Amino acid sequence: MSAAINILVTILFVIVLLYLVQKLPIDSTMKQMAQIVVLIVGAVSLLSSLGVF
């Protein structure tokens, strides 16, 4: 059960971070790079919570 909660919290955290990146006053290239970093970190976090890493 705690793994499901961890996955849900990670997904919500990634969604909030992606929203906040969109609100940053920077150019679109930097926004895309920040979004990619957030998605990669979120994917690694999800995989580690599933026990892959």
DRENFIPA-153510 format. One line per 5 residues: number of its first residue (from 1); for each residue y, x negated, z of N, C-alpha, C, O. Coordinates in steps of 0.2 Angstrom, whole numbers. Layout:
REM DRENFIPA-153510
NUM) Y,X,Z,Y,X,Z,Y,X,Z,Y,X,Z ~ ... .
REM end
This chain:
REM DRENFIPA-153510
1) -6,-4,0,0,0,0,6,-4,0,11,-3,-3 ~ 6,-10,4,12,-14,4,13,-17,-3,19,-19,-4 ~ 8,-18,-7,9,-21,-14,13,-16,-18,17,-18,-22 ~ 12,-10,-17,15,-5,-21,22,-4,-19,27,-4,-23 ~ 24,-5,-13,31,-5,-10,34,-11,-13,40,-10,-15 .
6) 31,-17,-13,34,-23,-15,36,-22,-22,41,-25,-24 ~ 31,-20,-26,33,-19,-34,38,-14,-35,43,-15,-39 ~ 39,-9,-31,44,-4,-32,51,-7,-30,56,-6,-33 ~ 51,-10,-24,57,-14,-22,59,-19,-27,65,-19,-29 ~ 55,-23,-30,56,-28,-35,59,-24,-41,64,-27,-44 .
11) 56,-19,-44,59,-15,-50,66,-13,-48,70,-13,-53 ~ 67,-10,-42,74,-7,-41,79,-13,-40,84,-12,-43 ~ 77,-18,-38,81,-24,-37,83,-27,-44,89,-28,-45 ~ 78,-27,-48,80,-29,-55,85,-25,-59,89,-27,-62 ~ 84,-18,-58,88,-13,-61,95,-14,-58,100,-14,-62 .
16) 96,-15,-52,102,-15,-49,106,-22,-51,112,-22,-53 ~ 102,-27,-52,105,-33,-54,107,-33,-61,112,-35,-63 ~ 103,-30,-66,105,-29,-72,111,-24,-73,115,-26,-77 ~ 112,-19,-69,118,-15,-69,124,-20,-67,129,-19,-70 ~ 123,-24,-62,129,-28,-59,131,-33,-65,137,-35,-65 .
21) 126,-36,-68,127,-41,-73,132,-37,-79,136,-40,-82 ~ 130,-31,-80,134,-27,-85,141,-27,-83,146,-26,-88 ~ 143,-26,-77,149,-25,-74,153,-32,-74,159,-32,-72 ~ 150,-38,-75,154,-44,-74,159,-45,-80,157,-43,-86 ~ 164,-48,-78,170,-49,-84,168,-55,-87,173,-60,-87 .
26) 163,-56,-91,161,-62,-95,160,-60,-102,158,-54,-103 ~ 159,-65,-106,158,-63,-113,150,-61,-114,146,-62,-110 ~ 149,-58,-120,143,-55,-121,137,-60,-121,131,-58,-119 ~ 138,-66,-123,133,-71,-123,130,-73,-116,124,-74,-115 ~ 135,-74,-112,133,-75,-105,130,-69,-102,125,-70,-97 .
31) 132,-63,-103,129,-57,-101,121,-57,-103,117,-56,-99 ~ 120,-59,-109,113,-59,-112,109,-64,-108,103,-63,-106 ~ 112,-70,-107,108,-75,-104,107,-73,-97,101,-75,-94 ~ 112,-70,-93,110,-68,-86,105,-63,-86,101,-63,-81 ~ 105,-58,-91,100,-53,-91,93,-56,-92,88,-53,-89 .
36) 93,-61,-96,86,-64,-98,84,-67,-91,78,-67,-90 ~ 88,-71,-88,86,-74,-82,84,-69,-76,79,-70,-73 ~ 87,-63,-76,85,-58,-71,79,-55,-73,74,-54,-68 ~ 77,-54,-79,71,-51,-81,65,-56,-80,60,-54,-78 ~ 66,-63,-81,61,-68,-80,60,-68,-73,54,-68,-71 .
41) 65,-69,-69,64,-69,-62,60,-63,-59,56,-63,-55 ~ 62,-57,-62,59,-51,-60,52,-50,-62,47,-48,-58 ~ 50,-53,-68,43,-53,-70,39,-58,-66,33,-56,-64 ~ 42,-64,-64,38,-68,-60,37,-65,-53,31,-66,-50 ~ 42,-62,-51,41,-59,-44,35,-54,-44,31,-53,-40 .
46) 35,-49,-49,30,-44,-50,23,-47,-51,19,-45,-48 ~ 23,-52,-55,16,-56,-56,14,-59,-49,8,-59,-48 ~ 18,-62,-45,16,-65,-39,14,-60,-34,10,-61,-30 ~ 18,-54,-34,16,-49,-29,9,-45,-31,6,-43,-27 ~ 7,-46,-38,1,-43,-40,-5,-48,-39,-11,-47,-39 .
51) -3,-55,-37,-8,-60,-35,-10,-64,-41,-15,-67,-41 ~ -6,-64,-47,-7,-68,-52,-6,-75,-51,-10,-80,-53 ~ 0,-76,-48,2,-83,-46,0,-85,-39,1,-90,-37 .
REM end
